[in-house]
Amino acid sequence: MTNRPRTCKDAFIGGHTVAGRFEIHRGNDGAYRFRLTAADGTLVAESPQFKHLSAAVAGIDAVRENAATGIIVDRTKSYRAAA
């Protein structure tokens, strides 16, 4: 048996509940992709395909770094019409 949590709700790091998690998957074609899921299991984001596992991990690192500091840009049609 492993010490890995069964669900996001059971995930703890340093005594704190984890808000979400990144899951790395490998498709039948050998390509890697990651998914960011919320604590309740809701899919938040899905990556494009990566040829190598290291590239998928680098993609996760990039999301972690940029999401915290990224600005919101609304490019919807209704927003452009109001501007």
Sequence and secondary structure as in RCSB ss.txt:
>XXXX:A:sequence
MTNRPRTCKDAFIGGHTVAGRFEIHRGNDGAYRFRLTAADGTLVAESPQFKHLSAAVAGIDAVRENAATGIIVDR
TKSYRAAA
>XXXX:A:secstr
     SSGGG EETTEE SEEEEEEE TTS EEEEEEETTS EEEE   BSSHHHHHHHHHHHHHHHTT      
 HHHHHH 
